[in-house]
């Protein structure tokens, strides 16, 4: 069995670091068909990461199409299965970041996406590149879907990636656990996994200017 690599093994977290919080929205909470049961359990850890300095947090939002007909490719089949999760069917504000986190916007920034990956449009990368960001702390959901897409894209772009292991969640406990092992075993040279407390203890003072 491969060795599990955990903790911040590659040194302190520098000031030019951004906390990338993935899809902590109403559509993934409570009684939603897409709800993540551990959403509220990980939320305090995410709030602690945001609270370090909200100017260093970027939120992503997964935004479904207006209706099924607006979906293309295999997304059409996906939204035929989840036709009640299109914008025309969802309640007002359900795609918004949850209030506990949204109160930090601004100065925190929000980037919308229509697929799992936040990198497709290029806007997020340009934003981070302008701020000379080289390290990302990743939180949010789902561990095995949108967080995974965020992590893999960040690796491809050369970022140091730190997954906050107690600040990510999924609708599948088995897939969540498998991804935690995947991050710390298969990606051990490119991904660090650490709990929020260790991350905050090792995150150096942030610069005054926002990203």
N, C-alpha and C positions, 0 to 999 in steps of 0.2 A: 504494500500500500504506500502511496506517495505521502511524503511528509506535509503536514498542514503548516503553512507559513502564515503567522498572524502577528499583529502589532506593527508599529511604525519602524520598519527595518532599515529604511533608507535616509534616516536623519530627521532633524526638526522640520516642521512645516513653516515655510517662509511666509513673509507678510504678503507677498504678491500671489495669494491663493484665493480661489473662489469656491464657495459652497454651491454646488449644483443640486438643487432640490427638485426631484422629478415627480410631477403630476400628483401633487397632494390636493386633489380637487373633490368637490362634492359628489361627482359621479362614481367615486371609488370609496364612498363612506356610507355607513348606515345601512339602509334597506335597498340600496341600488343593486341591480343585477350584477354589476361589476365590483361590488364592495369587497374590500380587503379586511378581513376580520381583525387584523392586528393594527389597523390604521390608527386608532386612538391610543394604542399602547406605545407606538413608536413616536407619536406626535410630540411628546415632551422633549425627546432627544433632538428632534428636528428643530423645535423651538430654541433649544439651547445653542445649537449650531448657528441658527439665524441671529440669535442674540449676541453672539460674539462681535459682530459688526454687520448690520443689515446691508451696508453698502457693498459687502463682499458676497452677497447671496444673489443667485439667479434662479428663478422659478421657471419650470416649463409647464405648459398646459397642453394636454391632449384634446384636440378639438374635432369632434366628429363632423361629418358632412351635414348639410342642411336637411337632406333626405336621402333615401336609398339610391335614387336615380343619379345623384351627384357623385356617387362612389364609382371608382374605376378599377379595372383589373380584378384581382382576387378580393379586393376590398368590397366589391359589389356583393360577392357571396357572403362575406363577413357581415355586412350590414343588413343583408336579407335575413341572416340569423339573428342579428341584434337590431331589428328595425325600430324598436322602441327606444334606442339610444342615439337616434339622430337628433339634430338640434330642433327640428320641428316638433319632436315628441317630448323632449326634456323640459323640465321646469326651469323657470328663470333662475339664473345664477348657478345651476348645477355644474357647469363646466368651470366655474371660477375656483381659484385657490381658496381653501377654507379660511374662514375669518381669522382664526388664531394666527395664521401666517400672512394673510393678505394685508393685515394692518401694517406690515413692514414695507409695503409697496406704495409710493417710493419711501426710502431710497433704493430698496431692492428692485431688481428688474424682472420682467416676465417676458418669456419668448413662447409663442404658440407654435404648435406643430400638428400635422394631420396624420402622421405616421408614428411608429414607435421611436425612431431615432430623432434626436433634436438637432442633428448635424446636417440633415438633408438640404435645407435651404442655404446653408452657409452663413446665415446671419449671426448665429451664436458664436461660431468660430471667429468671425471678424470682430465681434464685440470683445471677446477674450484676448484676441491677438493685439488689438489696440491698447489694451491694458497691460500687455506683456505678461499675461498670466501663463504660468507653466505647471501649476498644480491644481487639481480639482478634488474636492471632498464631495462624495456623492451620497445622497440620501433619497428617500422617497419610495415609490412603487411603480410597477411591481418588480421585485427582485429579479424575476426570471423573464421579464418582457421589456418594459421601457427602461428600467435601470440597466439591464443587460445591454440593450442597444446603445445606451448612453456611454457605458463603460467601454465597450468594444470600439465605438467611434473615437472616444477620447484616446484610447491606446493607439489607434491608427494615426491620430494627429500628433502623437508624441507627448501628450501630457503625462505628468506623474498623476496616478489615480489612486485615491484612498477611498475605499468603501466603508462608510460608517455602519458597522455590522449590526448595531442595535437600533439603527435609524432607517432601515429598509424593511419592506414587508411585501407580502403577496397574498393572493386569494388561494394559493396552494402551499400548504406547509411543506409538503414533500419537495416541490420544485424550489421553494425558498432555501431549504436546507441543502439541496444539491448545488444550487448556485453559490452558496457560501463556500462550499468545498471547491467548486470550480474556480472561484476567484482566488482562493488561497493555495490551490494546488497547481492547476494547469496554467494559471496566469501569475505565478508567484514572483516572476521577475518584472512584471509590469503593473501589478495591482497589489496594494497593501490593504488589509482588512483590520480595523481597529474599532474599539468601542468609543462612544462619544467622549467620555471622560478623558481617555488617553489623548484623543485628537485635540480637545480643548487645552489640555495641559501642555501640549507640544506646539501649539499654534502661536507663533511669535506675534508681537504687536503689529496691528494693521496700519497702513499709511492713512493719512487724513483724507486724501482725495478718493472718491469712489471710482470703481472701474467704469 
